[in-house]
Amino acid sequence: MERHFDTELADLKSDILQMGDLVEESIIDSVGALKDLNKGRAERVIVEDKTIDEYELKIDEECLDLLALRQPMAVDLRFITMAMKISTDLERMADLAVDISQRVLELADKAPLLKPLVDIPKLTLLAQRMTRDVIKSFISKDVELAKEVIFCDKEADRLRDCVQEELLNDYISKDKETISRAIPLILVARHLERICDHATNIAEDVIYMVEALVVKHHIEKLDQEG
């Protein structure tokens, strides 16, 4: 029985890893589509979101079966319940990549881009790294890596604010004709920052799973030094 349970947990971990990989690819592809105003690439992100939705449903079903049939205890119980929450966060991150792709479709008919992309690619790399690291922290139960993800969230907020302030102050306030090309870029920055928020949510869940410590809304509980 225990061997079967270990196999089922390994399958669950594998599915979460695969879902995380797909979400990371969606983030990369959505912003890649933005750089080139590539409608085809943006549309692929939107279509492929269905696969990520299917992973969420599969993971939820696996978790419910494990809870009902195996009656796990302690850390295993927390791992399975957190897996359900994490799959929801990942699905929402993928939805935000779809939102970015929809902004690309809006902008494609207004080419070229209003300005060269500077902070949005930085924010994309940060969102990509936080997504990758938080899944790794969950699978390996690495609390220190989860903390690093949480502490990255301030930088995501800063980069979002930089995008908004530049577009509002240097473009929209000086020329109202730029609004239709600036607003989608502001929204892209917000979508990326929200992806980072979801990665932070997962990191908080990892800490709870491993240490049974609630740090949501209580970042002061984290010891950044250790």
Backbone as JSON, one array per atom type, in Angstrom:
{
  "sequence": "MERHFDTELADLKSDILQMGDLVEESIIDSVGALKDLNKGRAERVIVEDKTIDEYELKIDEECLDLLALRQPMAVDLRFITMAMKISTDLERMADLAVDISQRVLELADKAPLLKPLVDIPKLTLLAQRMTRDVIKSFISKDVELAKEVIFCDKEADRLRDCVQEELLNDYISKDKETISRAIPLILVARHLERICDHATNIAEDVIYMVEALVVKHHIEKLDQEG",
  "N": [[0.82, -1.21, 0.0], [1.92, 1.24, 0.86], [3.91, 1.58, -1.03], [2.43, 1.97, -3.36], [1.23, 4.39, -2.7], [3.45, 6.1, -2.59], [4.17, 6.02, -5.27], [1.94, 7.23, -6.44], [2.11, 9.78, -5.31], [4.5, 10.57, -6.53], [3.66, 10.66, -9.19], [1.85, 12.76, -9.02], [3.56, 14.89, -8.36], [5.04, 14.94, -10.73], [3.1, 15.73, -12.59], [2.54, 18.31, -11.66], [5.01, 19.53, -12.09], [5.09, 19.39, -14.91], [2.87, 20.94, -15.56], [3.74, 23.39, -14.5], [5.93, 23.87, -16.21], [4.59, 24.27, -18.64], [3.16, 26.58, -18.05], [5.25, 28.4, -17.64], [6.3, 28.44, -20.23], [4.13, 29.6, -21.56], [4.15, 32.19, -20.5], [6.62, 33.13, -21.48], [6.17, 32.91, -24.25], [3.98, 34.61, -24.66], [4.96, 37.19, -24.11], [7.05, 37.18, -25.89], [5.58, 37.21, -28.24], [4.58, 39.75, -27.99], [6.86, 41.36, -28.3], [7.44, 41.1, -31.03], [5.04, 41.68, -32.09], [3.51, 39.51, -32.9], [0.91, 37.93, -34.13], [0.16, 35.29, -34.64], [1.71, 33.78, -32.83], [0.73, 34.75, -30.41], [-1.91, 33.9, -30.58], [-1.54, 31.16, -30.44], [-0.77, 30.81, -27.78], [-3.17, 31.4, -26.53], [-4.83, 29.33, -27.5], [-3.47, 27.05, -26.54], [-3.87, 27.24, -23.86], [-5.92, 25.65, -23.05], [-4.85, 23.13, -22.6], [-3.43, 23.52, -20.24], [-5.52, 24.09, -18.52], [-6.67, 21.56, -18.48], [-4.72, 20.12, -17.15], [-4.96, 21.25, -14.59], [-7.48, 20.26, -13.8], [-6.92, 17.52, -13.85], [-4.94, 17.29, -11.85], [-6.37, 18.15, -9.6], [-8.21, 16.04, -9.44], [-6.51, 13.88, -8.94], [-5.54, 14.63, -6.43], [-7.87, 14.63, -4.85], [-8.55, 11.93, -5.0], [-6.34, 10.81, -3.66], [-6.68, 11.91, -1.1], [-9.13, 10.8, -0.37], [-8.78, 8.0, -0.62], [-6.31, 7.3, 0.51], [-6.0, 8.61, 2.89], [-4.01, 10.52, 3.98], [-1.49, 11.77, 6.31], [-0.22, 14.5, 8.34], [2.68, 15.92, 6.96], [2.38, 14.86, 4.38], [-0.35, 15.15, 4.0], [-0.58, 17.93, 4.03], [0.98, 18.47, 1.78], [-0.58, 17.41, -0.33], [-3.0, 18.87, -0.14], [-1.98, 21.43, -0.56], [-1.08, 21.1, -3.14], [-3.4, 21.15, -4.64], [-4.2, 23.83, -4.28], [-2.01, 25.08, -5.45], [-2.14, 24.26, -8.11], [-4.34, 25.7, -8.9], [-3.36, 28.34, -8.66], [-1.37, 28.22, -10.64], [-2.94, 27.81, -12.92], [-4.26, 30.25, -13.03], [-2.1, 31.93, -13.49], [-1.46, 31.13, -16.06], [-3.77, 32.01, -17.33], [-3.32, 34.74, -17.15], [-1.17, 34.98, -18.87], [-2.55, 34.48, -21.2], [-4.14, 36.78, -21.17], [-2.14, 38.69, -21.67], [-1.47, 37.92, -24.25], [-3.84, 38.58, -25.54], [-3.7, 41.34, -25.36], [-1.61, 41.7, -27.11], [-2.85, 41.07, -29.53], [-4.55, 43.23, -29.69], [-2.72, 45.28, -30.07], [-1.42, 44.62, -32.39], [-2.55, 45.57, -34.73], [-1.89, 48.16, -34.56], [0.69, 48.68, -35.04], [3.95, 50.31, -35.29], [5.23, 49.2, -32.0], [4.69, 51.45, -29.28], [6.98, 52.26, -27.91], [10.41, 51.17, -27.41], [10.74, 48.04, -25.72], [11.69, 47.84, -22.4], [11.59, 47.63, -19.44], [9.52, 45.77, -19.32], [10.5, 43.3, -20.53], [12.39, 42.72, -18.5], [10.7, 42.33, -16.32], [9.34, 40.15, -17.26], [11.37, 38.16, -17.32], [11.8, 38.0, -14.59], [9.3, 37.07, -13.68], [9.27, 34.62, -14.97], [11.48, 33.35, -13.76], [10.66, 33.32, -11.06], [8.42, 31.68, -11.25], [9.55, 29.25, -12.11], [11.35, 28.73, -9.97], [9.64, 28.58, -7.76], [8.08, 26.33, -8.22], [10.07, 24.42, -8.17], [10.84, 24.72, -5.49], [8.55, 23.8, -4.22], [8.35, 21.09, -5.03], [10.77, 20.06, -4.02], [10.55, 20.76, -1.42], [11.8, 23.06, -0.42], [12.39, 25.48, 1.66], [14.0, 27.77, 1.88], [14.42, 28.55, -0.78], [11.8, 29.14, -1.45], [11.42, 31.37, 0.17], [13.17, 33.16, -1.12], [11.76, 33.58, -3.48], [9.51, 34.94, -2.49], [10.71, 37.3, -1.57], [11.41, 38.43, -3.96], [9.17, 39.64, -4.92], [8.81, 42.36, -4.39], [10.5, 43.61, -6.22], [9.19, 42.98, -8.57], [6.89, 44.54, -8.25], [8.1, 47.04, -8.34], [9.12, 47.18, -10.96], [6.74, 47.03, -12.45], [5.59, 49.46, -11.65], [7.45, 51.24, -12.73], [7.03, 50.9, -15.49], [4.37, 51.79, -15.73], [4.55, 54.47, -14.81], [6.33, 55.66, -16.65], [4.92, 55.39, -19.09], [2.58, 56.81, -18.54], [3.52, 59.36, -17.75], [5.43, 60.17, -19.7], [4.27, 59.74, -22.14], [1.27, 59.4, -22.4], [0.35, 61.67, -20.94], [1.45, 63.69, -22.41], [0.62, 63.36, -24.99], [-2.41, 62.62, -26.05], [-3.13, 60.99, -28.11], [-1.65, 58.74, -27.92], [-2.8, 56.99, -26.21], [-4.26, 54.61, -26.88], [-2.24, 52.9, -27.61], [-0.59, 52.87, -25.46], [-1.99, 52.04, -23.14], [-2.5, 49.19, -23.4], [0.14, 48.25, -22.98], [0.63, 49.05, -20.36], [-1.23, 47.41, -19.11], [-0.14, 44.91, -19.73], [2.18, 44.96, -18.12], [0.94, 44.98, -15.64], [-0.35, 42.49, -15.72], [1.88, 40.77, -15.75], [3.01, 41.38, -13.28], [1.0, 40.4, -11.62], [1.25, 37.7, -12.17], [3.64, 37.24, -10.84], [2.72, 37.71, -8.25], [1.07, 35.47, -7.89], [3.02, 33.47, -7.94], [4.29, 34.14, -5.6], [2.23, 33.57, -3.8], [2.21, 30.77, -4.0], [4.74, 30.23, -2.97], [4.4, 31.02, -0.32], [2.6, 29.06, 0.43], [4.25, 26.83, 0.25], [5.99, 27.22, 2.39], [4.18, 26.99, 4.48], [3.41, 24.33, 4.07], [5.76, 22.89, 4.65], [6.71, 23.84, 7.13], [4.48, 24.38, 8.62], [3.88, 27.02, 9.09], [2.27, 30.06, 8.95], [2.67, 32.58, 6.71], [1.44, 34.32, 5.07], [0.52, 37.59, 4.38], [2.13, 38.28, 6.44], [4.94, 39.02, 6.25], [6.98, 39.69, 7.91], [7.49, 37.55, 9.48], [9.32, 36.05, 8.21], [12.7, 35.14, 8.11], [15.04, 36.75, 6.6], [17.71, 36.56, 6.67], [18.31, 34.0, 7.31]],
  "CA": [[0.0, 0.0, 0.0], [2.79, 2.41, 0.96], [4.61, 1.73, -2.32], [1.47, 2.57, -4.28], [1.06, 5.78, -2.29], [4.66, 6.81, -3.03], [4.08, 6.15, -6.73], [0.9, 8.22, -6.72], [2.69, 11.09, -4.98], [5.48, 10.88, -7.58], [2.89, 11.05, -10.37], [1.31, 14.1, -8.75], [4.68, 15.82, -8.5], [5.37, 15.02, -12.14], [2.08, 16.54, -13.26], [2.72, 19.71, -11.27], [6.18, 20.0, -12.83], [4.73, 19.58, -16.31], [1.99, 22.12, -15.62], [4.59, 24.56, -14.29], [6.7, 24.1, -17.44], [3.68, 24.83, -19.64], [2.86, 27.96, -17.65], [6.44, 29.19, -17.92], [6.34, 28.61, -21.69], [3.08, 30.55, -21.94], [4.64, 33.53, -20.15], [7.67, 33.48, -22.43], [5.61, 33.07, -25.6], [3.09, 35.77, -24.73], [5.77, 38.41, -24.21], [7.75, 37.07, -27.17], [4.63, 37.68, -29.24], [4.49, 41.21, -27.85], [8.07, 41.99, -28.87], [7.37, 41.08, -32.49], [3.63, 41.85, -32.45], [3.27, 38.28, -33.67], [-0.46, 37.49, -33.82], [0.1, 33.83, -34.65], [2.27, 33.27, -31.58], [-0.23, 35.11, -29.37], [-3.09, 33.03, -30.71], [-1.17, 29.82, -29.96], [-0.83, 30.85, -26.32], [-4.59, 31.35, -26.17], [-5.34, 27.99, -27.8], [-2.81, 26.05, -25.71], [-4.31, 27.38, -22.48], [-6.83, 24.53, -22.75], [-4.04, 22.03, -22.05], [-3.13, 23.86, -18.85], [-6.79, 23.89, -17.8], [-6.86, 20.12, -18.3], [-3.8, 19.71, -16.08], [-5.54, 21.64, -13.3], [-8.53, 19.3, -13.48], [-6.28, 16.24, -13.57], [-4.27, 17.38, -10.54], [-7.43, 18.18, -8.58], [-8.77, 14.69, -9.32], [-5.5, 13.06, -8.28], [-5.49, 15.02, -5.01], [-9.09, 14.16, -4.2], [-8.43, 10.47, -4.87], [-5.36, 10.53, -2.6], [-7.28, 12.26, 0.18], [-10.23, 9.88, -0.06], [-8.39, 6.6, -0.58], [-5.08, 7.05, 1.28], [-6.1, 9.29, 4.19], [-2.65, 10.9, 4.38], [-1.34, 12.5, 7.57], [0.88, 15.45, 8.56], [3.3, 16.61, 5.82], [1.77, 14.36, 3.15], [-1.67, 15.78, 3.9], [-0.37, 19.33, 3.63], [1.48, 18.47, 0.4], [-1.68, 17.16, -1.26], [-3.93, 20.01, -0.13], [-1.29, 22.55, -1.19], [-1.01, 20.83, -4.59], [-4.66, 21.63, -5.22], [-4.13, 25.29, -4.31], [-0.96, 25.49, -6.37], [-2.63, 24.08, -9.49], [-5.22, 26.85, -9.15], [-2.5, 29.51, -8.92], [-0.73, 28.04, -11.94], [-3.94, 28.03, -13.96], [-4.5, 31.7, -13.11], [-0.93, 32.5, -14.13], [-1.63, 30.87, -17.48], [-4.81, 32.93, -17.79], [-2.71, 36.07, -17.3], [-0.41, 34.92, -20.13], [-3.58, 34.66, -22.23], [-4.48, 38.21, -21.18], [-1.05, 39.38, -22.37], [-1.63, 37.61, -25.68], [-4.96, 39.38, -26.05], [-3.18, 42.7, -25.54], [-0.82, 41.66, -28.35], [-3.79, 41.13, -30.65], [-5.02, 44.62, -29.75], [-1.65, 46.16, -30.53], [-0.87, 44.18, -33.68], [-3.08, 46.42, -35.8], [-1.45, 49.54, -34.3], [2.16, 48.64, -35.11], [4.83, 49.58, -34.38], [5.05, 49.48, -30.58], [4.85, 52.86, -28.92], [8.36, 52.48, -27.46], [11.14, 49.92, -27.19], [10.45, 47.41, -24.43], [12.86, 47.8, -21.51], [11.26, 47.03, -18.15], [8.63, 44.61, -19.5], [11.31, 42.07, -20.6], [12.96, 42.44, -17.17], [9.61, 41.79, -15.51], [9.07, 38.8, -17.8], [12.42, 37.26, -16.82], [11.56, 37.81, -13.16], [8.12, 36.21, -13.55], [9.7, 33.29, -15.42], [12.35, 32.77, -12.72], [9.87, 33.06, -9.86], [7.59, 30.52, -11.54], [10.41, 28.05, -12.12], [11.91, 28.5, -8.64], [8.64, 28.22, -6.76], [7.72, 24.94, -8.45], [11.2, 23.64, -7.64], [10.78, 24.75, -4.02], [7.44, 22.95, -3.8], [8.69, 19.68, -5.24], [11.89, 19.67, -3.15], [10.25, 21.26, -0.06], [12.92, 23.96, -0.14], [11.85, 26.7, 2.27], [14.86, 28.92, 1.59], [14.13, 28.98, -2.14], [10.48, 29.76, -1.38], [11.62, 32.72, 0.72], [13.76, 33.99, -2.17], [10.67, 33.95, -4.39], [8.7, 35.96, -1.82], [11.44, 38.57, -1.51], [11.48, 38.98, -5.32], [7.91, 40.27, -5.29], [8.96, 43.82, -4.36], [11.11, 44.02, -7.49], [8.12, 42.91, -9.57], [6.07, 45.74, -8.05], [8.87, 48.21, -8.78], [9.18, 47.2, -12.43], [5.4, 47.41, -12.92], [5.41, 50.9, -11.43], [8.29, 51.96, -13.7], [6.34, 50.88, -16.78], [3.19, 52.65, -15.64], [4.93, 55.88, -14.67], [6.9, 56.13, -17.9], [3.89, 55.52, -20.12], [1.64, 57.87, -18.15], [4.16, 60.68, -17.67], [6.2, 60.52, -20.89], [3.51, 59.54, -23.37], [-0.16, 59.74, -22.34], [0.12, 63.04, -20.47], [1.95, 64.62, -23.41], [-0.06, 63.17, -26.28], [-3.56, 61.74, -25.83], [-3.23, 60.05, -29.22], [-0.88, 57.53, -27.6], [-3.52, 56.19, -25.2], [-4.65, 53.27, -27.35], [-1.04, 52.07, -27.71], [0.07, 52.83, -24.15], [-2.76, 51.31, -22.14], [-2.22, 47.74, -23.43], [1.45, 47.98, -22.37], [0.43, 49.16, -18.91], [-1.93, 46.2, -18.69], [0.83, 43.8, -19.79], [2.99, 45.04, -16.91], [0.09, 44.55, -14.51], [-0.55, 41.04, -15.83], [3.12, 40.12, -15.34], [3.15, 41.54, -11.82], [0.05, 39.48, -11.0], [1.87, 36.38, -12.25], [4.59, 37.19, -9.72], [1.92, 37.57, -7.03], [0.65, 34.08, -7.75], [4.21, 32.72, -7.55], [4.47, 34.43, -4.17], [1.23, 32.78, -3.07], [2.68, 29.39, -3.95], [5.89, 30.19, -2.05], [3.84, 31.05, 1.04], [2.03, 27.73, 0.68], [5.37, 25.91, 0.46], [6.46, 27.41, 3.77], [3.18, 26.38, 5.36], [3.46, 22.88, 3.89], [6.95, 22.3, 5.27], [6.92, 24.26, 8.51], [3.18, 24.69, 9.25], [3.98, 28.43, 9.47], [1.48, 30.93, 8.07], [3.37, 33.84, 6.49], [0.62, 35.17, 4.2], [0.25, 38.9, 4.98], [3.0, 38.47, 7.6], [6.29, 38.81, 5.74], [7.92, 39.92, 9.0], [7.8, 36.25, 10.08], [10.41, 35.44, 7.47], [14.04, 35.57, 8.48], [15.75, 36.82, 5.33], [19.13, 36.24, 6.87], [18.6, 32.58, 7.48]],
  "C": [[0.86, 1.27, 0.0], [3.52, 2.66, -0.35], [3.69, 2.38, -3.35], [1.29, 4.05, -3.97], [2.25, 6.62, -2.75], [4.63, 7.04, -4.54], [3.07, 7.22, -7.11], [1.38, 9.63, -6.4], [3.69, 11.52, -6.05], [4.77, 11.32, -8.86], [2.32, 12.45, -10.21], [2.39, 15.15, -8.91], [5.04, 16.03, -9.97], [4.37, 15.89, -12.89], [2.2, 18.02, -12.91], [3.92, 20.31, -11.99], [5.84, 20.29, -14.29], [3.81, 20.79, -16.48], [2.8, 23.4, -15.45], [5.41, 24.9, -15.53], [5.83, 24.75, -18.51], [3.35, 26.28, -19.33], [4.05, 28.87, -17.95], [6.57, 29.46, -19.42], [5.31, 29.62, -22.16], [3.5, 31.99, -21.65], [5.66, 34.0, -21.17], [7.08, 33.78, -23.81], [4.72, 34.3, -25.72], [3.88, 37.06, -24.87], [6.63, 38.37, -25.47], [6.87, 37.54, -28.31], [4.5, 39.2, -29.2], [5.69, 41.9, -28.51], [7.97, 42.13, -30.38], [5.99, 41.42, -33.02], [3.19, 40.71, -33.36], [1.9, 37.71, -33.28], [-0.55, 35.97, -33.76], [0.6, 33.23, -33.35], [1.33, 33.57, -30.41], [-1.44, 34.19, -29.4], [-2.78, 31.61, -30.24], [-1.22, 29.75, -28.44], [-2.28, 30.7, -25.85], [-5.15, 29.95, -26.37], [-4.77, 26.95, -26.84], [-3.17, 26.17, -24.24], [-5.24, 26.23, -22.07], [-6.07, 23.37, -22.14], [-3.73, 22.27, -20.58], [-4.38, 23.7, -17.99], [-7.01, 22.4, -17.51], [-5.92, 19.57, -17.23], [-4.36, 20.07, -14.71], [-6.61, 20.63, -12.87], [-7.95, 17.93, -13.11], [-5.65, 16.22, -12.18], [-5.3, 17.4, -9.42], [-8.0, 16.78, -8.36], [-7.79, 13.76, -8.61], [-5.46, 13.35, -6.78], [-6.71, 14.5, -4.25], [-9.06, 12.65, -4.0], [-7.46, 10.11, -3.74], [-5.95, 10.82, -1.22], [-8.33, 11.23, 0.6], [-9.75, 8.45, 0.19], [-7.21, 6.3, 0.34], [-5.1, 7.66, 2.67], [-4.72, 9.69, 4.73], [-2.64, 11.74, 5.66], [-0.2, 13.51, 7.46], [1.38, 16.07, 7.26], [2.68, 16.15, 4.51], [0.39, 14.99, 2.93], [-1.53, 17.22, 3.44], [0.11, 19.41, 2.19], [0.32, 18.33, -0.59], [-2.65, 18.33, -1.3], [-3.28, 21.24, -0.77], [-1.19, 22.35, -2.71], [-2.27, 21.32, -5.28], [-4.66, 23.15, -5.33], [-3.13, 25.77, -5.37], [-1.41, 25.33, -7.82], [-3.57, 25.21, -9.86], [-4.41, 28.1, -9.45], [-1.85, 29.4, -10.29], [-1.71, 28.29, -13.08], [-4.23, 29.52, -14.13], [-3.3, 32.42, -13.74], [-1.01, 32.31, -15.64], [-2.7, 31.77, -18.08], [-4.25, 34.34, -18.0], [-1.82, 36.11, -18.55], [-1.36, 35.06, -21.31], [-3.98, 36.13, -22.32], [-3.41, 39.02, -21.91], [-1.18, 39.16, -23.87], [-2.78, 38.39, -26.3], [-4.57, 40.84, -26.23], [-2.34, 42.78, -26.81], [-1.74, 41.78, -29.55], [-4.36, 42.53, -30.81], [-3.98, 45.53, -30.4], [-1.17, 45.83, -31.94], [-1.34, 45.06, -34.83], [-2.68, 47.89, -35.62], [0.07, 49.63, -34.34], [2.7, 49.95, -35.69], [4.48, 49.86, -32.92], [5.34, 50.95, -30.3], [6.3, 53.19, -28.57], [9.07, 51.14, -27.38], [10.83, 49.35, -25.81], [11.74, 47.31, -23.62], [12.51, 47.07, -20.21], [10.33, 45.82, -18.28], [9.43, 43.32, -19.69], [11.96, 41.71, -19.26], [11.91, 41.8, -16.27], [9.25, 40.38, -15.97], [10.09, 37.8, -17.27], [12.22, 36.97, -15.33], [10.37, 36.87, -12.93], [8.47, 34.76, -13.93], [10.53, 32.61, -14.33], [11.57, 32.43, -11.46], [8.98, 31.83, -10.05], [8.4, 29.24, -11.46], [10.9, 27.71, -10.71], [10.85, 28.04, -7.64], [8.15, 26.79, -6.96], [8.83, 24.02, -7.92], [11.15, 23.6, -6.12], [9.66, 23.86, -3.49], [7.8, 21.48, -3.9], [9.77, 19.21, -4.26], [11.7, 20.1, -1.7], [11.37, 22.17, 0.46], [12.39, 25.3, 0.36], [12.68, 27.92, 1.91], [14.61, 29.45, 0.17], [12.75, 29.64, -2.2], [10.58, 31.18, -0.83], [12.21, 33.66, -0.33], [12.7, 34.46, -3.16], [9.84, 35.08, -3.77], [9.41, 37.31, -1.82], [11.63, 39.2, -2.89], [10.24, 39.81, -5.68], [8.0, 41.8, -5.28], [9.57, 44.35, -5.66], [10.08, 43.97, -8.61], [7.23, 44.15, -9.47], [6.79, 46.98, -8.59], [8.9, 48.31, -10.3], [7.82, 47.55, -13.03], [5.19, 48.91, -12.8], [6.24, 51.72, -12.41], [7.62, 52.03, -15.07], [5.17, 51.85, -16.77], [3.57, 54.13, -15.63], [5.5, 56.43, -15.97], [5.82, 56.37, -18.95], [2.91, 56.65, -19.79], [2.28, 59.25, -18.27], [4.82, 61.12, -18.98], [5.4, 60.41, -22.18], [2.07, 60.04, -23.24], [-0.38, 61.19, -21.94], [0.55, 64.08, -21.5], [1.21, 64.52, -24.75], [-1.18, 62.15, -26.11], [-3.73, 60.72, -26.96], [-2.5, 58.74, -28.94], [-1.65, 56.57, -26.68], [-3.77, 54.77, -25.67], [-3.45, 52.34, -27.5], [-0.33, 51.94, -26.37], [-0.67, 51.96, -23.15], [-2.53, 49.8, -22.21], [-0.86, 47.39, -22.81], [1.39, 48.09, -20.85], [-0.24, 47.9, -18.38], [-1.01, 44.97, -18.73], [1.69, 43.79, -18.53], [2.2, 44.59, -15.68], [-0.14, 43.04, -14.53], [0.7, 40.3, -15.35], [3.32, 40.22, -13.83], [2.19, 40.62, -11.08], [0.56, 38.04, -11.08], [2.85, 36.2, -11.1], [3.87, 37.06, -8.39], [1.49, 36.13, -6.81], [1.84, 33.19, -7.38], [4.5, 32.92, -6.07], [3.48, 33.66, -3.33], [1.67, 31.33, -2.91], [3.83, 29.26, -2.96], [5.41, 30.22, -0.6], [3.24, 29.71, 1.41], [3.12, 26.7, 0.93], [5.86, 26.0, 1.9], [5.47, 26.8, 4.76], [3.25, 24.86, 5.28], [4.6, 22.25, 4.69], [7.03, 22.6, 6.76], [5.63, 24.52, 9.29], [3.18, 26.13, 9.79], [3.21, 29.27, 8.46], [2.21, 32.26, 7.93], [2.59, 34.77, 5.58], [0.22, 36.42, 4.98], [1.15, 39.16, 6.2], [4.46, 38.2, 7.18], [7.35, 38.99, 6.82], [8.29, 38.6, 9.68], [8.98, 35.56, 9.39], [11.74, 36.01, 7.93], [14.88, 35.57, 7.22], [17.22, 36.42, 5.48], [19.35, 34.73, 6.93], [17.52, 31.69, 7.04]]
}
